[in-house]
């Protein structure tokens, strides 16, 4: 991204986008969930924009569960066997498209860091893409897209494995940045989720990434995003979803949020990270948009011991100070966490996932739309508009919309949908926050 010039400052990046998710409540992965997610993002393409070449979009993408059947098939084709699917993780990597020497420098750093963290390098995989669908500007900046399939370090449970991947990614980013390589980016590096995104219009997404039309690509969660850059420079990195969230709107408290996060960095300490915590700094990527900074903060909280819903309640709270009828336990929850971190205020509609839970929330301004349907066959479809996926009313068992500060979540591990009050009461009563 360019630096500040004239009246432009990258710190003021904002977006107005189409966002949402499709989730199978019982957690059964299928290609249908991915197809519906892609259909949904294509149906909000009007919320994005096209360049003058009529082909380069502002950015579109999907975040899904790791497609384990697809990865196992790819490993088998390379003669790699004896690895359990639950022990796999995948790094999605945008390499510089020139010169070639930069790619090898980045690759060497990635491999060295993965080895240092005990991550087994099972296979590099060139992601099949179709460059012919791209517009001229997107084609001129298209990265070389590869995946690194990784194996679980010995003795680590799922949480430790995911935390190791997060730490390794942050170290890789720091080391590559120290080499002054600006066109390198890791959209995702996880055992739970993978992100396919780019400088695309939504309808180009399945044509560009051929994996997305592969029947072996199955998932129970698909978070989608069509970007509209209101005052931004579209590029491959700022397409969404990010590592955990997709965002419609803007963060109008951004400068204060970033400054406070930076101010607290010298005091950061955690038994989860110990001496490795230095690799997590800076917490917020200075070259990113408001959405990237919020995603950075969400990731840090989520990997440091809090789950995704708890973390989002801390970052994007209700207007608890002006709700006299709020339950005292819930008020105490927000009051306690207000001492730890400042609210990230929008207007903002957010869809997010850790690979098990798919959820959405509105900030307390409530000025972005978020509507959902629940179907008889166990799907939750949520998005910026009603009707993004056509559902017969006879097949719909619940319709709803989020109000200011409200949240809805699908937990695929329990097979349940949780509404706002259920979520807030559960977390408010976990600890005696009022004492």
N, C-alpha and C positions, 0 to 999 in steps of 0.2 A: 504494500500500500504506500501511496505517496505521503510525505510528511506535510506539516502545515504549510500552506502557500496561499497568499492573498486572503480571501475571506473564508477559505476552506481550512478546517481543522478536523483531523480524523477522530478527535475526542468527542465530536458532536454527531457521530454516526447514529442514525435512527432508521427504523424500518416500519412498513405497514404491510402486513403479509396475510397469507392463508395458512392456518395451522390446525392440527388436530391429531387424533389417533384412532386406530381400530384395534380392538383387543378381543380375544376369545377368553371368556370368563374362566372356563375350567382349565385353561393353560395348554390345551391340546394344540400343538403346532400344525399349521397347514399352509399350503401355497395360497389358498383362498384369502387368508388374512392379508397377505402381501398384495394380492391382486386388488382387493378392496381398498387398501391404503393407497395404492398407486392410482386407482380410479378416483379416489377422493381428492388427492393432490392435483390431478388433472382437471377436476371440476372446480378448483379454486384458482386455476391459471389466470383468470381475469383479475385476480388480486396482485399479480406480478406485472412485469412489463417486458417489452422486447426492445433491443437496440435498433438502430436505423437499418441494420442488415436484415431485420425481420426474423432472425434466427437465434441470436444470442440473448438468452434470458438473464434475469437478475440472480437466479439461483434457485435450485430445488433439490430436495433430497428426502431420504427416509432413514429412520433408525429402527432396527429390528433386533430380535434375538439372534444370536450367532446361529447361522444355518448349519447345524452339525452334520446332517446327512450329506450336504454338498461338500463340506470340508473332508469328511471321511472318504467320500468318493474320490476327491482330488488326491488325497494321500495314497489311497490304494493304487491309483493310476501311476504314481511315482514309485510304487513298490514299498511304501512305508506302511507297516502293519503293527499290530500289537499295542496300539494306543487307544484307550477308551475315549469315547466321544465327550464324556463329561470332563475329561482332562485337557481339552483343547481350548485355546484362545486364539484370537486373530488380531493382528495389527493391520489397519488400512492405512496405506502410506501414499502421499503425493510427493514424488521425487521431482527435482528440477528437470525441465525438459531439455535443458542444455546448460553448459557443455557436459559431456559424458563424465568427465572427471569428478564433477560435483556429486553425481549419483553414487559413484564408488566411495567417495569420502563419507557420504551419509550412510551408505550401507555398512561400511566398516565400523562406524560409530554405533549403529544399531546393534550389530552383532556383538561388539565388545560389551556393551551395556547389558544386553540380554544374558550373555554368558556370566557376567559379574553377579547378576541377580538370580542365577540358577534357573533361568527360563530355557527350556530345551528348544533349540531351533530345529523344527521338524522339516519345514520346506518353505522356500520362496515360491510365490505364485503370481504370475502376470495376470491381472484382472482383465478379462476380455471386454474390450470397449469398441464402439463403432464411431470413429472420429467423423465420419461423413455426415452425421446428423447435426454437427456443431455449426454455429455461425462463425464468421470470419474472426471476430474478436475472441470468442471462446477458444477457437482452434489455435490462435496465435499464442495462447497462454496455457493450453491444456497440459497438465502434468503427466508424467509417466506414473501410472497407477499400479501399485503392486500390493500384495498381501504377504505378511510373514505369519505362517501358522506356527504356533508355539505350544509347548507342552507344560503341564503343571510341574513346578519344582517339587522335589521329594519332601514329603511330610507336611505340605501346606493344605489347609482346608480351603473351601471356596472363598471365604472372606480374605484370608491371607494371600491367596493366589491373585485375587482382584486388586488388592492393595499393592502387591509387588508389581503388577502390570502398570498401575497408575504411577508409581514411583519411577519405574524404568522409563516410562514415556516422558515424564518431566525431566529426567536426567538427559535423555536423548535430545530433547528440545533445547536444553541449556547448552549441551556440548556442540550441537549443530550451529546454534546461534553464535557461539564463540568463534566459529569458523567463518562468520559473516556470510552465511548461505541463507538468503532471504526467501527463497522460493520453495522451501521444504515445509511440509505440514503433515501431521498425523490426525486424520479425522476421528479415529477411534483406535483403542488398543485395550481389549477387554476379553474376558471369558464369557461375558453375559450379553454384550451388545456389539453391533457393527453398524457403521454409518456409510451409506452410499449417497454422495451428494456431488454437486458441481455447478459450474456456471451454465446452467441449463434452464430452459423452460420446462414446466412439469411434464408436458407430453413427450419431451425428448428423453426423460429419465430412463424408462424401460428400454428404449431403443439404444441408448448410449451404453448403459450397463447391462450386458447380456445375461449376467447372473440373475437379474431380477425377473426374467421370464423363464428361468430354469425350474421345472417342476420339483426338483430336489431342494429348492430353496424354500424351507418351511419355517414358520414363526407363529407365535401366538400374540405378538405385539408388533404394531407398525405405527410409529410416530412419523408424521409427514409435515412438510413445510414448503410453501411456495413464497419466495422472497420478493418483496417490492422495495427497492432502494429509493427512499424519498429524497435523501441528500447525500448518497454514498457512492463510492466507487465499487461497482460489482466486481467480485473476483471469486476464484475457486474456494478460497479459504473461508470467506464469510458467508457462503451458502450454508443453509441449515438443513437438518438439526445439527446441533453441536454434540458434545459427548454425552449429555444427559437431557438437554431441553431444546425445544423449539419455541420461538417467541414471536408474537404479533404485538407490535406497539413500540414503546420506547421506555427507557429508564431515565426519568427526569431528575433523579437525585444522583446521577452517575458520578459526577466529579467528587462529591462528598463521600460516596461509597468507596470509590477507588482510593481516595486519600486516607480514609480511616483504615482500610485493609492494609495499605502500605505502612501506615503509622504503627500498626500492631505487629508487623512482621518481626521486628527484633525481639518481641516478647513471646513469640510462638513456641510452644512446647507441647509435646504429646507423647504418652507412652507407646502409641502406635508407631511413631516415626523415629523417636530418639535422635541420634546424630544425623540421620538422613533428612531431617526436616529442611535443611538448607537447600536441598535440591527442589523443594516445592516452591521456592521463591524466585521471582515475584509471583504472588498468588494470581493477580490479574494481569493478563497479557496486554502490555501497553499499546500494541499495534492493532488491537481488536476493537470490535464494536461494543455497544452497551450490552448486547446479548451475550457476547463472548465472556465479558467480565462477570455477568450473573452466573453463567454456566461454570466459570472457573470457581466461583465461591461455592456453588452448589456441590461441585465435585469434591472440593476440599472437605466440606462438612460431612458429606456422605461417606467418604473413605476414612474419616477420622473417628468413626464410631457411632454416628447417627444415621438412621435410614433416610431414604429420599423424602418421605412425607414430613418427617420431623424437620429435616433440613430446610425444606421449602416453607414450612410454617414459620421458621425463624427469619428467613430472608424476606418473605412476602406475607406479612401478617395482616390480620383483619384490622379494622379501625377500632381497636379495643378500648382506646381512651375515650371514645365518644359513643359507647354502647352501654348505657346504664343498666340494661337488663341482662347483660352477659353473666353467665355462671361464674362464681368467684374462682373456681379452680382454673377455668380457662383464662380468666383475666390474669391470674397469678402466673400462668405459663408464659403469657406474652410479656408481662412485666419483668419476669426473671430474664427472659432471653433478650429483652431490649437493653439490658446491661451488657450483653455480650456482643451484639451486632446491630447495626442500624438497618431500618427497613429500606428495601429497594423498591421505590415507588414508580409506577408507570404513568400513564395507562399501559397495562400489559395483560395479555392473555397468554398463558404458558401451558404447553403440553410437555410432559417429561416422563422418563422411564429409567429404571435401573436394570431392566431386563426381566424383572419379576413383577413389579408393579408398574402399571401405566396409569397416569393421573393427569389432571388438569386443574388449574386454578386461575382466578382473576385477582389482580391486585385490588386494594381497597377502594380505588377510584371507580372500578367497574365499568370502564368506558370502552371495552373491547368485547365483541360478541363471542360466546362459547355455548353451543347447544349440543345436546346429545340424545341418542335413542338407544334403547336396549331391546334386542330382538328375542323372539321365542327360542331361537337356536343358539342363544348364549353369546351373542356379539354385543359389544358396546362400540358405538360409532359416535365420535365427538369431533366437532369442527367449528370453524368460524361462521358457518352458515348451515341452516337446515337444508336437508336434501342433498348433501354432498355425495352420499351413496343412497341410491333409491331403495327404499324399504316400504313394502306394502303395509298399510296401517293395520291390516289383520295380523301381520307378523310382528308388530311392535307392542311390547308390554309396558313400556315406560318412555315418556318423553320429558325432557327438562332443559333448563338453562342455568348457567351459573350466574349468581349475583355478586356484588362487590365483596371481595375477600373470601369467596366460597371455593370449595374444592370437591372434586369427585375422584374416586380411585378404583381401579380394578386390580385385585391381588390374584394373580394366576396361581399362586401357591396354595391359597385357601379356596379358590373358586368362588369368590364373593365380590360384590360391588359395594363400596362404602361411600355413603353420602357425607355431606359436610359436617353435620353435628356428630355423627358417629366417629369420624376421624378426629375432630377436635377434642371430643370428650376422652377418647382413648389416650391421646398423648398428654392431655392436661392432667390426667389422673395417674400417670405412670410414676410421678415423683411428687413429694409435698412441696411444690414450688412456692406456696405462700408462707412457708415457715422460715 
